[in-house]
Amino acid sequence: MPPASKAKEGEPTSAVHSQLVKLLSALFYGTCSFFIVLVNKTVLTTYSFPSPLILGIGQMATTIVILYVSKLNKIIQFPDFNKTIPVKLFPLPLLYVGNHISGLSSTSKLSLPMFTVLRKFTIPLTLFLEVIILRKHYSLNIIVSVFAIILGAFIAAGSDLSFNLEGYIFVFLNDIFTAANGVYTKQKMDPKELGKYGVLFYNACFMIIPTFVISISTGDLQQATEFSHWRNILFITQFLLSCLLGFLLMYSTVLCSYYNSALTTTVVGAVKNISIAYIGILFGRDYIFSVLNFIGLNIW
């Protein structure tokens, strides 16, 4: 009888701990996501860095180095490479690089408030993919809330006075890649398979070389090497900070999805974007005000 009593006493504590871990992982993701958008916007827009691909490669390289050094020092564990890993990981590497490239490209071509509004379409896409791929079920309240967010995004986007077709295409591609990446990451993080660190490490390893080849073929690498601010200490600091935050964002995304769900991770990103949108409106130079656009921003 006493052991059973102790087990019952421990259950609330365990539940509280579980909820705390979920909350902290969500806050960590939201914080990283908030700061990387601001830093990337500075690098790509304020300094006019011409190569989103090279910035993405820097973030991948940082991820590989940090995780590999951590594994060597036995801080973390993930499986050594073997021939089954590419099969276990697919299609994450393709989604990963697509998410990186489209995200960085759309950031440089849209005003910060419009970028954050259009990113809301990731939420219904994630919900849809979780239902299809992970067989999850959501209540009507959640579904209605998701589409209320989309209504606000439609109103704001419909009155965007700085419409940029290329930017819109990139951000919608980014929405698709982000939703698919989040859902498949949740599916692949089984500790019996790659685990969360294995997913991060091998994703970066498999895609850094193809991304580098793409950067050569598109001229991104040449533009980056000819960039005039490489001797600017402030720019280099921002560039390196973006690389570090890229790793932290990838890690926090996996962590949040691991302890919560892909939809929770996506919604946390949307909540974080509220503050980003208002910062862009107040301090950004590329937001064009209109009443309808401002109403749409506030609805979501």
CORKA-V604676 format. One record per pair of residues at least 4 apart in sequence whose ideal C-beta (glycine too) atoms are under 8 Angstrom apart, sorted by the first residue. I is the first residue (numbers start at 0). GAP is how many residues later the second one is. D is the distance in Angstrom with one decimal. If there is no record, write none. Layout:
I;GAP;D
I;GAP;D
//
This chain:
0;4;6.4
1;4;6.4
2;4;6.5
3;4;6.6
4;4;6.4
5;4;6.3
6;4;6.8
8;4;7.6
9;4;5.9
10;4;6.3
11;4;6.2
12;4;6.3
13;4;6.3
14;4;6.4
15;4;6.3
16;4;6.4
17;4;6.6
18;4;6.3
19;4;6.1
20;4;6.2
20;238;5.5
21;4;6.4
21;237;4.9
21;238;5.3
21;242;8.0
22;4;6.3
23;4;6.2
24;4;6.5
24;227;7.3
24;230;4.7
24;231;4.7
24;233;7.4
24;234;4.5
24;235;6.7
25;4;6.3
25;230;5.4
25;234;6.2
25;238;6.6
25;239;7.6
25;242;4.8
26;4;6.2
27;4;6.5
27;224;4.7
27;227;6.6
27;228;7.2
28;4;6.0
28;220;7.7
28;223;4.0
28;224;5.9
28;226;6.9
28;227;4.0
28;236;6.2
28;239;5.6
28;240;7.4
29;4;6.2
29;238;4.9
29;239;7.1
29;241;6.6
29;242;4.3
30;4;6.6
30;221;7.8
30;241;7.9
31;4;6.2
31;213;6.3
31;216;4.6
31;217;4.6
31;219;8.0
31;220;4.5
32;4;6.8
32;216;6.0
32;219;7.4
32;220;7.9
32;235;7.7
32;236;5.4
32;239;5.3
33;4;7.0
33;238;4.8
33;241;6.7
33;242;6.3
34;4;6.1
34;210;5.8
35;4;5.8
35;206;6.8
35;209;4.1
35;210;6.6
35;212;7.7
35;213;5.1
36;4;6.2
36;70;7.0
36;75;7.5
36;78;7.8
36;79;7.7
36;236;7.9
36;239;5.6
37;4;6.6
37;238;7.1
37;241;7.4
38;4;6.4
38;199;6.0
38;202;5.4
38;203;4.8
38;206;5.8
39;4;5.8
39;15;7.2
39;64;6.5
39;67;5.2
39;202;5.7
40;4;5.3
40;5;7.3
40;66;6.0
40;71;6.0
41;4;4.6
41;5;6.7
41;196;5.4
42;4;5.7
42;6;5.0
42;12;6.4
42;192;7.4
42;195;5.2
42;196;5.9
42;199;5.5
43;4;7.5
43;5;5.4
43;8;6.5
43;11;7.3
43;60;6.8
43;63;5.8
43;64;4.0
44;62;7.8
44;63;6.1
44;241;7.4
46;182;5.5
46;185;7.7
46;188;5.1
46;191;7.1
48;6;6.8
48;175;7.6
48;178;6.3
48;180;7.5
48;186;7.7
48;190;7.4
49;170;7.5
49;173;4.1
49;174;6.8
49;177;6.4
50;4;6.6
50;164;6.8
50;169;4.2
50;170;7.1
50;172;5.2
50;173;4.0
50;176;7.5
51;4;6.3
51;49;6.5
51;52;3.3
51;53;5.1
51;55;7.7
51;56;6.3
51;168;7.5
52;4;6.4
52;48;6.3
52;51;7.6
52;158;6.1
52;161;6.3
52;162;4.1
52;165;7.0
52;167;4.3
52;168;7.8
53;4;6.5
53;161;5.9
53;166;5.9
53;167;6.5
53;170;4.2
54;4;6.7
54;49;5.9
54;184;7.2
54;187;6.1
54;188;7.7
54;191;7.9
55;4;6.4
55;41;7.5
55;44;4.2
55;45;6.3
55;48;5.8
55;155;6.2
55;190;7.5
56;4;6.2
56;151;6.1
56;154;5.5
56;155;5.9
56;158;6.7
57;4;6.4
57;181;6.9
57;182;7.9
57;184;7.2
57;185;4.1
57;188;7.2
58;4;6.6
58;41;7.2
58;183;7.0
58;184;5.2
58;186;8.0
58;187;2.7
58;188;6.4
58;191;7.6
59;4;6.5
59;40;7.7
59;144;4.3
59;147;6.6
59;148;4.4
59;151;6.9
59;186;7.6
60;4;6.3
60;143;7.8
60;147;6.4
60;182;7.3
61;4;6.2
61;181;4.4
61;182;6.0
61;184;6.3
61;185;4.7
62;4;6.1
62;137;6.2
62;138;7.3
62;141;4.4
62;183;7.1
62;184;4.5
62;187;5.9
62;188;7.9
63;4;5.9
63;137;6.7
63;140;4.9
63;141;6.0
63;144;6.9
64;4;6.1
65;4;6.2
65;181;5.7
66;4;6.3
66;9;6.9
66;11;7.5
66;130;6.0
66;133;6.1
66;134;4.5
66;137;7.8
67;4;6.5
67;133;7.0
68;4;6.4
69;5;4.2
69;6;4.7
69;127;7.9
70;4;7.4
70;5;5.8
70;6;6.8
70;7;6.5
70;126;7.6
70;130;7.8
75;121;4.9
76;118;7.5
76;120;7.0
77;116;6.6
77;117;5.4
77;119;4.2
77;120;3.6
77;123;5.8
78;6;7.2
78;115;6.5
78;116;7.6
78;119;5.6
80;4;5.8
80;121;7.6
83;4;5.9
84;4;5.9
84;109;7.0
84;113;7.8
84;117;5.7
85;4;6.3
85;120;7.0
87;100;6.9
87;105;5.5
87;106;5.9
88;4;6.2
88;99;6.7
88;105;6.7
88;110;7.2
88;113;5.5
88;114;6.8
88;117;6.9
89;4;7.7
90;4;5.8
90;89;7.9
90;93;6.6
91;4;5.7
91;89;6.9
91;92;5.5
91;93;6.6
91;96;6.1
91;107;6.7
91;111;5.5
92;4;6.6
92;109;7.8
92;110;5.6
92;113;4.2
92;114;4.7
93;4;6.2
93;113;7.9
94;4;6.0
94;82;5.4
94;85;5.1
94;86;4.2
94;89;6.3
95;4;6.5
95;85;6.2
95;107;4.7
95;108;7.7
95;111;5.7
96;4;6.1
96;110;4.3
96;113;6.9
96;114;5.5
97;4;6.0
97;75;7.0
97;79;4.2
98;4;5.9
98;75;6.5
98;78;3.9
98;79;5.4
98;82;5.1
99;4;6.4
99;111;7.6
100;4;6.0
100;110;7.6
101;4;6.0
101;68;5.0
101;69;7.4
101;71;4.2
101;72;3.9
101;75;5.8
102;4;6.4
102;71;4.7
102;74;7.9
102;75;7.5
103;4;6.9
104;4;6.5
104;65;4.5
105;4;5.9
105;9;6.2
105;12;7.9
105;61;5.7
105;64;3.8
105;65;3.9
105;67;7.9
105;68;5.3
106;8;6.1
108;55;5.3
108;57;5.8
108;58;3.4
108;61;6.4
109;4;4.9
109;5;4.3
109;8;7.3
109;52;7.7
109;54;6.0
109;57;4.1
109;58;7.6
109;61;6.3
110;4;6.7
110;51;5.5
110;169;6.4
110;173;6.5
110;175;4.2
110;176;4.7
110;177;7.4
111;4;6.5
111;164;6.3
111;165;7.0
111;167;7.2
111;168;3.0
111;172;5.1
111;174;7.2
111;175;6.9
112;4;6.4
112;43;7.8
112;163;8.0
112;164;4.4
112;167;4.5
112;168;5.5
112;171;7.3
112;174;5.2
112;184;6.1
113;4;6.2
113;42;7.2
113;43;6.9
113;46;5.4
113;48;6.9
113;53;7.9
113;173;7.7
114;4;6.4
114;52;7.8
114;56;6.3
115;4;7.8
115;157;3.8
115;158;8.0
115;160;5.1
115;161;4.7
115;164;7.4
116;35;7.4
116;36;4.9
116;39;4.6
116;40;6.1
116;156;8.0
116;160;6.9
116;179;6.9
116;180;6.2
116;183;6.6
117;35;6.5
117;39;6.0
117;50;6.8
117;53;4.5
117;54;7.1
117;57;7.4
118;52;6.5
118;55;7.1
118;56;6.4
118;59;7.8
118;150;7.3
118;151;7.5
118;154;6.4
119;29;5.2
119;30;6.3
119;32;7.5
119;33;4.3
119;150;5.8
119;153;7.7
119;180;5.6
120;4;6.3
120;29;6.6
120;32;6.6
120;51;6.7
120;54;4.5
121;4;5.9
121;52;7.9
121;53;4.4
121;56;4.8
121;57;5.1
121;144;5.3
121;147;7.3
121;148;7.9
122;4;6.5
122;23;5.3
122;26;6.0
122;27;7.4
122;140;7.3
122;143;5.2
122;144;6.3
122;147;6.0
123;4;6.1
123;22;5.3
123;23;6.8
123;26;6.0
124;4;6.3
124;50;5.9
124;51;6.3
124;53;8.0
124;54;3.6
124;55;7.9
125;4;6.2
125;52;7.8
125;53;4.3
125;56;5.8
125;57;6.4
125;136;5.4
125;137;5.1
125;140;4.5
126;4;6.6
126;11;6.3
126;15;7.6
126;16;7.2
126;19;5.8
126;136;5.6
127;4;6.3
127;51;7.8
128;4;5.4
128;5;7.8
128;50;5.5
128;51;6.2
128;54;4.3
128;133;7.7
129;4;4.8
129;6;4.5
129;8;7.9
129;53;5.6
129;56;8.0
129;131;7.0
129;132;5.7
129;133;5.8
130;4;7.3
130;5;5.9
130;6;7.1
130;7;7.3
132;50;5.3
132;51;7.3
132;54;6.7
133;49;6.3
133;52;6.7
133;53;6.5
133;128;7.7
135;125;7.3
135;127;7.9
137;4;4.4
137;5;5.9
137;125;7.5
138;4;7.2
139;4;6.1
140;4;6.3
141;4;6.4
142;4;6.6
143;4;6.4
144;4;6.9
145;4;6.8
146;4;6.4
147;4;7.0
147;151;7.1
147;152;7.6
148;4;6.6
148;121;6.5
148;150;8.0
148;151;4.6
149;4;6.3
149;150;7.7
150;4;6.6
150;148;6.2
150;149;7.7
151;4;6.3
151;144;5.0
151;145;7.0
151;146;7.2
151;147;3.0
151;148;3.2
152;4;5.9
152;143;6.8
152;147;5.5
153;4;5.9
153;142;7.2
154;4;7.0
154;137;6.3
154;138;7.8
154;140;6.2
154;141;3.2
154;144;6.3
155;4;7.0
155;136;7.7
155;137;5.1
155;138;7.9
155;139;7.7
155;140;2.9
155;141;5.0
155;143;7.9
155;144;7.4
156;11;7.9
156;139;7.2
157;134;7.3
157;138;7.4
158;131;5.1
158;133;3.9
158;134;4.3
158;137;6.9
159;128;8.0
159;133;6.2
160;127;4.1
160;129;5.6
160;132;7.1
161;124;6.7
161;125;7.6
161;126;5.0
162;5;7.4
163;4;6.5
164;4;6.4
165;4;6.5
166;4;6.2
167;4;6.3
168;4;6.4
169;4;6.2
170;4;6.6
171;4;6.8
172;4;6.2
173;4;6.0
174;4;6.3
175;4;6.3
176;4;5.8
177;4;6.3
177;88;7.4
178;4;6.5
178;83;7.7
178;87;7.1
179;4;6.0
180;4;5.9
181;4;6.6
181;71;7.3
181;75;6.0
181;80;3.8
181;83;5.7
181;84;6.2
182;4;6.6
182;79;4.8
183;4;6.1
184;4;6.3
184;14;6.2
184;68;7.4
184;69;6.1
184;72;5.5
184;77;7.3
185;71;4.8
185;72;7.6
185;75;6.8
185;76;4.8
187;5;6.5
187;6;6.1
187;11;5.4
188;4;7.7
188;5;7.3
188;6;6.7
188;7;5.1
188;10;5.8
188;65;6.8
188;68;7.1
188;69;5.4
189;4;7.6
189;5;7.7
190;4;5.1
192;5;7.6
193;4;3.2
193;5;5.0
193;8;6.7
194;4;7.0
195;4;6.6
195;58;4.7
195;59;6.8
195;62;5.3
196;4;6.0
197;4;5.9
198;4;6.0
198;55;6.3
199;4;6.7
199;50;5.7
199;51;6.3
199;54;5.8
200;4;6.2
201;4;6.0
202;4;6.5
202;47;7.9
203;4;5.9
203;46;7.8
205;4;7.8
206;4;5.5
207;4;6.3
208;4;6.5
209;4;6.4
210;4;6.4
211;4;6.8
211;9;7.6
212;4;6.4
213;4;6.0
213;6;7.6
214;5;4.0
214;6;4.5
214;9;7.6
215;4;7.7
215;5;5.0
215;6;8.0
218;4;5.9
219;4;6.2
220;4;6.4
221;4;6.3
222;4;6.8
228;6;4.1
229;5;7.5
229;6;7.1
231;4;6.6
232;4;6.2
233;4;6.5
234;4;6.1
235;4;6.3
236;4;6.1
237;4;6.4
238;4;6.8
239;4;6.5
240;4;6.1
241;4;6.2
242;4;7.1
243;4;6.4
244;4;5.9
245;4;6.6
246;4;6.2
247;4;5.9
248;4;6.1
249;4;6.6
250;4;6.2
251;4;6.1
252;4;6.3
252;12;6.2
253;4;6.0
254;4;6.6
255;4;5.6
255;8;6.9
255;9;4.5
255;12;6.5
256;4;7.0
256;5;5.4
256;7;7.8
256;8;4.9
259;4;3.8
259;5;6.3
260;4;7.1
261;4;6.4
262;4;6.3
263;4;6.3
264;4;6.8
265;4;6.7
266;4;6.5
267;4;6.4
268;4;6.4
269;4;7.7
269;30;7.4
271;4;6.7
272;4;6.0
273;4;6.8
274;4;6.3
275;4;6.4
276;4;6.4
276;20;5.7
277;4;6.1
278;4;5.8
278;5;7.2
279;4;3.9
279;6;7.9
279;7;5.5
280;6;5.3
280;8;7.6
280;13;7.9
280;16;7.7
287;5;7.9
288;4;7.1
288;5;6.5
289;4;6.8
290;4;6.4
291;4;6.5
292;4;6.5
293;4;6.6
294;4;6.6
295;4;7.1
//
